[in-house]
Amino acid sequence: MGFLVIVDALFNRNCGSCKKNCHSFPFTLPCRKDHQHLSRFFYQLETIKPAGRFTEPINYKDIFSGAHKRELLICITDFYEEKGEISELLTSFVALRHEIMLFHLIGRNELEFSFRGYQAVEDLETGQVMAIDPGKEPEGYRQQLTNFINDKKAFALNKNIFYRLTALDEPVDKALRDFINQRNKLKA
């Protein structure tokens, strides 16, 4: 079984001709059986830049029309959706019997609401700038964040998707290796 990587809009490559807030092209790494494949994967992760919204499903046509064999899909996302588009795509992959590893990325400052020195934050998907008071956590923030994370975990569990919440400051290679080791132990 090979693996394919899908990285959501927070890390997608912008198409170049588009301005901010456009849909961007997905980053996918097709399956290969050679010793440099993991190195290619890490290189691609290092070179992607934040841009735009989640891409249109048509950009994943190669996955749907591919070799029709089961693959390991590694999906790296912040899981911020406008209309459930990420969940819908993952549900389609599950229906095609692909195995999915889902890395749900979140910033440490979002987890701890530690925005010291900032008076505003910008939503990278929409470009919207929101004023914040770094000394005062908004009412209900932690509960909303907890509910958001729990909803995504429950979605993954219900779809038999391997799920891992990963802080952005956690090294990607360590998180991936730990996760693959955990997966292999469960499979054994």
C-alpha positions in Angstrom: 0.0 0.0 0.0 1.4 3.4 -1.0 0.4 6.7 0.5 -0.9 9.9 -0.8 -0.7 13.2 1.0 -3.5 15.8 0.9 -2.9 19.2 2.5 -5.8 21.6 3.0 -6.1 25.2 2.1 -4.2 26.6 5.0 -1.1 25.1 3.3 -2.2 24.9 -0.3 -0.2 26.4 -3.1 -1.8 29.5 -4.5 -2.4 29.2 -8.3 -0.3 32.3 -8.8 -2.8 34.3 -10.9 -5.3 34.5 -8.0 -5.4 37.1 -5.3 -6.0 36.4 -1.6 -9.2 34.6 -0.7 -9.2 32.4 -3.9 -9.4 28.7 -4.0 -5.9 27.2 -4.2 -4.6 24.0 -5.8 -4.2 21.0 -3.5 -0.8 19.5 -2.8 -0.9 15.8 -3.3 2.1 13.4 -3.4 1.3 10.3 -5.4 2.3 6.8 -4.2 5.8 5.6 -5.1 7.9 2.7 -4.0 11.4 4.1 -3.5 13.6 5.1 -0.6 13.4 8.8 -1.2 9.6 9.1 -1.0 9.5 10.2 2.6 12.2 12.8 1.9 10.1 14.2 -0.9 7.2 14.3 1.4 9.1 16.3 4.1 10.5 18.6 1.4 7.0 19.4 0.0 5.7 20.1 3.6 8.6 22.5 4.1 7.9 24.5 0.9 4.1 25.0 1.1 2.9 28.4 2.1 -0.5 29.5 3.6 -3.0 30.6 1.0 -6.7 30.8 0.3 -9.7 28.6 1.0 -10.1 24.9 0.7 -9.9 23.8 -2.9 -12.8 22.6 -5.1 -13.4 18.8 -5.1 -12.7 18.6 -8.8 -9.0 19.2 -8.0 -8.9 15.8 -6.3 -10.2 13.9 -9.4 -6.9 12.0 -9.7 -7.6 10.3 -6.4 -11.1 9.4 -7.3 -10.2 8.2 -10.8 -6.9 6.6 -9.9 -5.9 2.9 -9.8 -9.0 2.0 -7.7 -6.8 0.3 -5.1 -6.8 1.0 -1.4 -4.3 3.7 -0.4 -3.2 5.3 2.8 -4.2 9.0 2.5 -2.5 11.4 4.9 -4.6 14.5 5.3 -3.1 17.6 7.0 -5.7 20.2 7.8 -6.8 23.0 10.2 -10.3 21.6 9.7 -11.9 25.0 9.3 -14.8 24.5 6.9 -17.3 26.8 5.3 -19.9 24.2 4.3 -18.5 20.9 5.5 -16.3 20.5 2.4 -13.4 18.8 4.2 -15.7 16.4 6.0 -17.5 15.6 2.7 -14.2 14.9 0.9 -13.0 12.6 3.7 -16.3 10.8 3.7 -15.9 10.2 0.0 -12.4 8.7 0.6 -13.8 6.5 3.3 -16.5 5.3 0.9 -13.7 4.4 -1.6 -12.2 2.2 1.2 -9.0 4.3 1.5 -7.3 4.3 4.9 -7.0 7.9 6.2 -4.6 9.4 8.7 -5.9 12.9 9.7 -3.6 15.4 11.2 -5.7 18.2 12.7 -3.4 21.2 13.0 -4.0 24.0 15.5 -1.7 26.8 16.8 -0.5 26.6 20.4 -1.7 30.2 20.9 -5.2 29.1 19.8 -5.1 26.2 22.3 -4.0 28.4 25.1 -5.4 31.8 23.9 -2.0 33.3 24.3 -1.9 36.2 21.9 0.4 38.5 24.0 1.7 41.4 22.0 -1.1 41.2 19.4 -4.1 43.4 19.1 -5.6 41.7 16.1 -5.4 38.4 14.2 -6.1 37.7 10.5 -8.0 34.7 9.3 -5.8 33.3 6.5 -8.7 31.7 4.7 -11.0 34.8 4.5 -8.6 37.6 5.1 -10.9 38.9 7.9 -9.0 40.8 10.7 -10.4 40.4 14.2 -9.5 42.7 17.1 -8.6 40.8 20.3 -7.8 41.7 23.8 -4.7 39.5 24.6 -5.3 39.9 28.3 -8.9 38.7 28.3 -10.1 35.4 26.9 -13.5 35.9 25.1 -16.4 34.4 26.9 -17.0 30.8 26.0 -13.8 30.6 23.9 -12.5 27.5 25.6 -15.8 25.7 25.5 -16.3 26.5 21.8 -12.8 25.3 21.0 -13.3 22.1 23.0 -16.6 21.4 21.3 -15.0 22.1 17.8 -12.1 19.6 18.5 -14.5 17.0 20.0 -16.8 17.3 17.0 -13.8 16.6 14.7 -12.6 13.7 16.8 -16.1 12.2 16.8 -16.4 12.6 13.0 -13.1 10.8 12.5 -14.0 8.0 15.0 -17.3 7.5 13.3 -15.6 7.2 9.9 -12.8 4.9 11.1 -10.3 7.7 10.3 -7.0 7.7 12.4 -7.1 11.2 14.1 -4.4 13.2 15.7 -4.6 16.7 17.0 -1.2 18.3 16.4 0.1 21.7 17.5 1.8 23.7 14.8 5.0 24.0 16.9 5.3 20.2 17.0 7.9 18.8 14.5 6.0 17.3 11.6 8.4 14.4 11.1 8.1 13.4 14.8 4.3 13.7 14.7 4.1 11.6 11.6 6.5 8.9 12.8 4.8 8.7 16.2 1.4 8.4 14.4 2.6 5.7 12.0 4.1 3.7 14.8 0.9 4.0 16.8 -1.1 2.9 13.7 1.2 -0.1 13.1 0.8 -1.2 16.7 -3.0 -1.1 16.3 -2.8 -3.1 13.1 -0.5 -5.8 14.6 
